[in-house]
C-alpha cells in the first residue's frame, strides 16, 4: 500500500474549517477561480485554505461567507468560531520543545492528538507513549535518539508526561484503547526495576474509565499487527478520522476512507484476538513477578 504523504494539518479546527468552506463554495456553484476574482484573493491561497494547509482570518472568512450568500447568523458564527479556535491552537504547550520535536513531525502528531476524542493504538514493541512511566520513557528515548543530549532527552520526557496529563486526565480526557504485543512485556528496557514499575503503571492506568489495555499473547502466532505500530485518531464530527504512522525521519498520516477501513479492520481483529482487559492485568502482574530482582 502506498503511503500518502501530506503536510500535517495544524489543528482539528482547521480541518473542520477547510471542509465547511469547501462545502459552502460548492453549494454556491462557484469555482475557486470565480471566488478569487470576486473577492480579489489569490486562487492558490484559497485552495490551500480549503485543503487545510494554511489558516485564515475572520475578515477573509466573512468575505467568503458573503460571496457564498451565507446569511444564517448561527452558521456564520460557528464557522468564525473555528477560525478563532484554530488561531488559539497555534500557541500549543509543546512549542517550547520545538527543537527536539520537528525532526520526526512529532509536533504535527501532538497537534492532531490534542484535538482527538479517541485514540486506538497498536504497539508491537514498546509501551504506548501515553502509558509510559518517566523512567521507561527516558530509557526508550535515550536509546532511540542517541544523537540527543541529556537535556534534550529530558525535554522529550517532559513532553511525554505532559501529553499524558493533557489527554488522559483533565477536563476533556480522550478515550485510549491500547493493544500491545507480548513482546512489549518481554523486552527489558532500562532495568527489571523500571519494567516492574511500568507494569504496575499499566495495571493502574487500565482501571481508568477512559483507558482500555489488551495484550496480544505470543500463543496467537502470526497476526495482522505484524505490519507494525499505528494510531487511529477519532475527532469530533464532522472531522473524519486519521491513521498516524511514525517513522524515524518522516512520519505520515493517512486519511483516505479505504486506509481508515483497513486499519480499523486490523485493530478490530487484534482486539478480538487479544486477552481481555482483566486477563491482561493478570498477565501484567504475573510477568512483573517473573522478572529478576
BELGI-V978982 format. One record per residue. SS is DSSP state (H for helix, E for strand, C for the rest). PSI is psi in whole degrees, -180 to 180 (999 if undefined). NEAR is the number of other C-alpha atoms within 8 Angstrom. Layout:
SS_PSI_NEAR + SS_PSI_NEAR
This chain:
C_128_2 + C_136_3 + C_137_6 + C_107_7 + C_125_7 + C_161_6 + C_134_5 + C_128_10 + C_147_12 + C_-27_11 + C_159_12 + H_-31_14 + H_-39_11 + H_-37_14 + H_-41_12 + H_-44_11 + H_-45_13 + H_-45_12 + H_-42_10 + H_-43_9 + H_-38_9 + H_-43_9 + H_-43_8 + H_-39_9 + H_-46_11 + H_-37_9 + H_-29_7 + H_-14_8 + C_10_6 + C_147_9 + C_165_8 + H_-37_9 + H_-44_7 + H_-41_8 + H_-43_13 + H_-43_12 + H_-37_8 + H_-41_7 + H_1_9 + C_53_7 + C_140_8 + C_132_7 + H_-38_10 + H_-38_6 + H_-42_9 + H_-40_11 + H_-43_9 + H_-31_10 + H_-41_12 + H_-20_12 + H_-4_10 + C_10_12 + C_-20_10 + C_156_8 + C_-175_10 + C_-170_8 + C_158_7 + H_-35_9 + H_-48_6 + H_-40_8 + H_-39_10 + H_-40_10 + H_-40_9 + H_-43_10 + H_-37_11 + H_-41_9 + H_-35_10 + C_5_9 + C_39_7 + C_110_9 + C_-13_7 + C_115_6 + H_-43_6 + H_-41_6 + H_-44_8 + H_-44_12 + H_-40_8 + H_-44_8 + H_-40_10 + H_-31_11 + H_-36_8 + H_-38_12 + H_-47_15 + H_-40_9 + H_-38_9 + H_-41_14 + H_-42_9 + H_-36_8 + C_-2_10 + C_0_8 + C_59_7 + C_160_8 + H_-25_5 + H_0_8 + H_-34_8 + H_-14_5 + H_17_10 + H_-33_9 + H_-26_5 + H_-3_9 + H_-36_11 + H_-30_9 + H_-35_8 + H_18_11 + C_24_11 + H_-36_10 + H_-34_11 + H_-40_10 + H_-41_10 + H_-37_8 + H_-39_14 + H_-46_13 + H_-35_9 + H_-27_8 + H_-2_10 + E_147_13 + E_-15_11 + E_145_11 + E_129_13 + E_113_12 + E_124_13 + E_130_13 + E_119_15 + C_-15_13 + C_-26_9 + C_154_7 + C_133_9 + C_144_10 + H_-37_7 + H_-7_9 + H_6_10 + C_145_11 + C_166_10 + H_-42_8 + H_-41_8 + H_-45_13 + H_-42_12 + H_-42_11 + H_-42_10 + H_-50_10 + H_-43_11 + H_-37_11 + H_-34_7 + H_-24_6 + C_67_7 + C_-15_7 + C_-12_4 + C_148_9 + C_169_7 + H_-35_7 + H_-38_7 + H_-38_9 + H_-45_12 + H_-39_9 + H_-43_10 + H_-34_12 + H_-42_12 + H_-41_8 + H_-45_10 + H_-40_11 + H_-39_11 + H_-34_8 + H_-46_9 + H_-45_11 + H_-40_9 + H_-42_10 + H_-27_12 + H_-11_13 + C_-157_9 + C_-166_8 + C_-37_4 + C_73_6 + C_148_11 + C_157_11 + E_127_10 + E_125_12 + E_108_11 + E_129_13 + E_123_15 + E_149_15 + E_154_13 + C_-23_11 + H_-29_9 + H_-36_12 + H_-31_10 + H_-20_6 + C_111_7 + C_115_8 + C_127_10 + C_-77_10 + C_166_7 + H_-37_11 + H_-41_7 + H_-41_11 + H_-41_14 + H_-42_11 + H_-39_9 + H_-42_11 + H_-43_11 + H_-38_10 + H_-40_11 + H_-42_12 + H_-45_11 + H_-45_8 + H_-37_9 + H_-14_12 + C_-6_8 + C_143_8 + C_-23_6 + C_10_9 + E_128_13 + E_129_12 + E_129_12 + E_149_13 + E_131_13 + E_110_14 + C_155_9 + H_-31_8 + H_-18_4 + H_-25_8 + C_-145_5 + C_146_5 + C_166_7 + H_-21_8 + H_-6_11 + H_-11_7 + H_-28_5 + C_176_7 + C_156_11 + E_161_11 + E_130_11 + E_120_14 + E_129_15 + E_135_11 + E_165_12 + C_143_8 + C_146_5 + C_9_5 + C_131_9 + C_165_9 + C_167_10 + E_156_11 + E_129_14 + E_129_13 + E_117_10 + C_130_10 + C_161_8 + C_-40_6 + C_-15_6 + C_73_9 + C_150_12 + E_163_13 + E_153_12 + E_138_12 + C_-1_10 + C_142_6 + H_-37_6 + H_-38_6 + H_-42_10 + H_-45_14 + H_-43_8 + H_-48_8 + H_-33_10 + H_-40_9 + H_-43_8 + H_-46_10 + H_-41_11 + H_-42_8 + H_-39_9 + H_-46_13 + H_-33_11 + H_-30_6 + H_-17_8 + C_167_11 + C_153_12 + C_164_8 + H_-41_11 + H_-44_7 + H_-36_8 + H_-43_12 + H_-41_11 + H_-43_8 + H_-40_8 + H_-45_13 + H_-43_11 + H_-42_8 + H_-38_9 + H_-39_10 + H_-26_7 + H_-17_6 + C_146_8 + C_148_4 + C_999_4
